[in-house]
Amino acid sequence: MKDTDIIIIPKGARICPSEQGHNNFYYPLRNKGAILTQDLQVSTLPWIGGGSLKAYRVVGEHKVVWADSAQLDEI
């Protein structure tokens, strides 16, 4: 998968929002996780530090969410 690929995090998947932390890096807010009520279009980010979660930029928004890549479908 390339960084520019658009993928779908499907309805029903669990995501975590981001928080800014040490050295202004973004980290998943695991205690604020949510279940999606609709599909979400995202693109991958080449970030590390989320453990089993990967970072994704929400298409059309200035927002980063974290999700388990096993839940995702490539368009």
Secondary structure, DSSP 8 states (H G I E B T S, - for coil): --TT-EEEE-TT-EEEEEEE-GGG-EEE-GGG-EE-SS-EEEEE-----STT-EEEEETTSS-EEEE-GGG-EE-
